[in-house]
Amino acid sequence: MTAAITHLVTSGTFSLDGGTWDVDNNVWIVGDEHEAIVIDAAHDAAAIRDALGGRALKAIVSTHAHNDHIDAAPVLADAADAPILLHPADLPLWDMTHPDRRPDGELADGEVLTVGGIELRVLHTPGHAPGAVCLYAPELGAVFTGDTLFQGGPGATGRSFSDFPTIIGSIREKLLALPGDTKVYTGHGDSTTIGGEAPHLEEWIARGH
């Protein structure tokens, strides 16, 4: 088996700034038959471990530290003896959910993670959250964008720790520079492509999406 992408959807809640909402999260597993990484351990550690199918878990990579993307990370990490990786700018958000447990390692812009014989390049894309990252896997023609870019526009920036001009800059500089046929695997909802979203950048700016 060559490296491939496994997708599952988990359900729970997102809480910030005094509000709580029901959400469905995309969980992405990238790897071969021997090893894998999990991108965003959301809500259900047991379901994610089942989807791993006995493969060694090399790391849990958090695209950002909103609670719905990290709530199952410590349980999964302990069960699979795997490190949790997070960009350090998101530690204030992380501490809101897991004040007694820190991530095991830091993600840095340009860092390359290797799993199942492929590389995933870390792209620091602040805006939705200060430490938001995307993971670009050129050999898979894919980028995992968390809540930075969705089908139809950028991630939300109306809550604490977020900023609309910053997310637009991140998308313009880091994501729209990728090949147009790159598949965009998002943190919620349907996938899209870089080429499918790029023509709409000015519309998003005009409406302050």
C-alpha positions in Angstrom: 0.0 0.0 0.0 1.3 3.4 -0.9 0.5 6.4 1.2 -3.2 7.3 1.2 -5.7 9.5 2.9 -8.4 8.1 5.3 -11.3 10.4 6.2 -13.8 10.1 9.0 -16.3 12.6 10.5 -16.7 13.0 14.2 -19.3 15.0 16.1 -19.2 17.1 19.2 -19.3 20.8 20.3 -17.2 23.9 19.7 -17.0 26.4 22.5 -15.5 29.9 22.6 -16.3 33.3 23.9 -19.2 32.0 26.0 -21.0 30.2 23.3 -21.3 26.5 22.4 -22.3 25.0 19.0 -22.8 21.5 17.7 -20.3 20.7 15.0 -19.2 17.9 12.7 -15.4 17.7 12.2 -13.3 16.1 9.5 -10.5 13.9 10.8 -7.8 13.1 8.2 -5.4 10.2 8.5 -2.4 10.1 6.2 -0.1 7.1 5.9 0.6 3.7 4.5 -0.1 0.2 5.8 2.5 0.5 8.6 2.3 4.1 9.9 0.2 7.2 9.9 -0.4 10.6 11.3 -3.7 12.0 12.4 -4.7 15.6 11.5 -7.0 17.0 14.1 -8.0 14.5 16.8 -11.6 15.7 17.1 -14.2 14.4 19.6 -13.9 10.6 19.4 -10.5 9.0 20.2 -11.9 5.5 20.0 -13.3 6.0 16.5 -10.0 7.5 15.3 -8.0 4.7 16.7 -10.3 2.2 15.0 -9.7 4.0 11.7 -6.0 3.7 12.2 -6.4 -0.1 12.0 -3.4 -1.1 14.0 -1.0 1.2 12.2 1.7 3.0 14.3 0.6 6.5 15.0 3.6 8.7 14.4 2.0 12.0 15.5 -1.2 13.9 16.1 -0.9 17.1 14.2 -3.3 19.9 15.3 -4.1 22.5 12.6 -5.1 24.8 15.4 -6.2 24.6 19.1 -10.0 25.3 19.0 -11.4 22.8 21.3 -13.3 20.9 18.6 -10.0 20.1 16.9 -8.0 18.9 19.9 -10.5 17.6 22.5 -9.7 13.9 21.8 -5.9 14.5 21.3 -4.6 13.6 24.8 -6.6 10.4 25.1 -5.6 9.3 21.6 -2.0 10.3 22.3 -1.8 8.3 25.5 -3.5 5.2 23.9 -1.2 5.2 20.9 1.9 6.5 22.5 2.2 9.3 20.0 3.2 13.0 20.3 0.8 15.9 19.9 2.2 18.7 17.7 0.9 22.3 17.7 2.2 25.6 16.6 3.2 27.5 19.8 1.2 30.6 18.9 -1.9 28.6 19.7 -0.9 27.6 23.2 -3.3 30.1 24.8 -6.2 28.4 23.0 -4.9 25.0 23.9 -4.8 25.9 27.6 -8.5 26.7 27.6 -9.2 23.0 26.8 -6.3 21.1 28.3 -4.8 23.3 31.1 -3.0 20.4 32.7 -1.5 18.8 29.5 0.8 20.5 27.1 1.5 19.5 23.5 4.6 17.3 23.1 6.2 19.3 20.2 6.0 22.5 18.2 5.2 23.0 14.6 7.1 25.6 12.6 6.5 27.1 9.2 8.4 25.2 6.5 9.0 22.2 8.7 8.6 18.9 6.9 6.9 15.8 8.4 7.4 12.4 6.8 5.0 9.5 7.0 4.5 6.5 4.8 7.2 7.7 2.5 5.6 11.1 1.7 6.3 14.5 3.0 3.9 17.0 4.5 5.1 20.6 4.6 3.9 22.8 7.5 2.4 26.1 6.3 1.8 28.6 9.1 -1.5 30.3 8.1 -2.7 32.5 11.0 -6.0 34.3 10.9 -8.6 31.9 12.1 -6.3 31.3 15.0 -2.8 32.7 15.6 -1.1 29.3 15.4 -3.2 27.9 12.6 -1.3 25.7 10.1 -2.0 23.8 6.9 -0.2 20.7 5.7 0.8 20.4 2.1 1.5 17.0 0.6 2.7 17.5 -3.0 3.0 13.8 -3.7 -0.7 13.4 -2.9 -1.7 16.7 -4.6 -3.4 17.7 -1.4 -3.4 20.4 1.3 -5.1 19.9 4.7 -6.4 23.4 5.6 -8.1 22.9 9.0 -10.3 26.0 9.4 -8.2 28.3 7.3 -9.9 27.7 3.9 -13.2 26.0 3.1 -15.3 25.4 0.0 -16.6 28.9 -0.5 -14.3 31.0 1.6 -11.9 31.5 4.5 -12.5 30.3 8.0 -14.4 32.4 10.5 -12.7 35.4 12.1 -15.4 36.9 14.3 -14.2 35.4 17.6 -11.3 35.9 19.9 -7.8 35.3 18.6 -8.8 35.7 15.0 -8.3 38.4 12.4 -9.8 38.8 8.9 -6.9 40.6 7.1 -4.5 38.1 8.5 -6.4 35.1 7.2 -6.7 36.7 3.8 -3.0 37.3 3.8 -2.3 33.7 4.8 -4.5 32.3 2.0 -3.1 34.6 -0.6 0.5 34.0 0.2 0.6 30.4 1.3 -2.4 28.6 -0.2 -3.1 30.3 -3.5 0.6 29.8 -4.4 -0.1 26.1 -4.6 -1.0 24.4 -7.9 -4.6 25.0 -8.9 -5.5 21.3 -9.0 -4.4 20.8 -5.4 -7.2 19.2 -3.5 -8.2 21.1 -0.3 -9.2 18.9 2.6 -11.0 21.0 5.1 -11.7 20.9 8.9 -15.4 20.9 8.3 -17.7 20.2 5.3 -16.8 19.4 1.7 -13.5 19.4 0.0 -12.6 21.7 -2.8 -9.5 22.7 -4.9 -7.1 25.7 -4.8 -8.2 26.5 -8.4 -11.8 26.4 -7.4 -11.4 28.9 -4.6 -8.7 31.3 -6.0 -11.0 33.3 -8.3 -13.2 34.3 -5.4 -10.5 36.0 -3.2 -11.5 39.5 -4.1 -15.2 38.7 -3.4 -14.3 37.5 0.1 -12.3 40.7 0.7 -15.2 42.8 -0.5 -17.7 41.3 1.8 -15.4 40.9 4.7 -16.3 37.2 4.9 
